[in-house]
Amino acid sequence: MEENLSIDEYKCPVTFTLSKIGGKWKPIILYLITKGVDRFGIMQRGIDGISKQMLTKQLRELEADGILNRKIYAEVPPRVEYSLTEVGKSLLPVIESMKRWGEANMTPPVEA
């Protein structure tokens, strides 16, 4: 039997997964959260090149997709912490596999 190779995200499980956690920033955000980085400022400092606007957008998308929880503490100044939902935790093997693949295949940059 031939597999359906449609790129429609609701027909292709790989495309669906990438629509939720793909891109330049989301895997990094998820990886940092697994390492205990749960605050916006620390996250921004840990991701080279991401703007505040982009980090906010990515966090909101991950929250809307049910991957992250956002908890606001009633303090002055307000404190916000992010954590993985059960759905987010189910992605940990995917993120860990990406990490292992990267470690196995990374090569130092060649200097000209």
NORDA-V42867 format. One record per pair of residues at least 24 apart in sequence whose ideal C-beta (glycine too) atoms are under 7 Angstrom apart, sorted by the first residue. I is the first residue (numbers start at 1). J is the second residue. If there is no record, write none. Layout:
BEGIN
i = (I | I)
j = (J | J)
END
This chain:
BEGIN
i = (20 | 20 | 21 | 25 | 25 | 25 | 26 | 26 | 27 | 27 | 29 | 29 | 29 | 30 | 30 | 31 | 31 | 33 | 33 | 33 | 34 | 34 | 38 | 38 | 38 | 39 | 40 | 67)
j = (65 | 67 | 91 | 50 | 54 | 58 | 58 | 62 | 95 | 98 | 58 | 59 | 62 | 91 | 95 | 95 | 99 | 82 | 83 | 84 | 92 | 95 | 81 | 82 | 83 | 81 | 80 | 91)
END
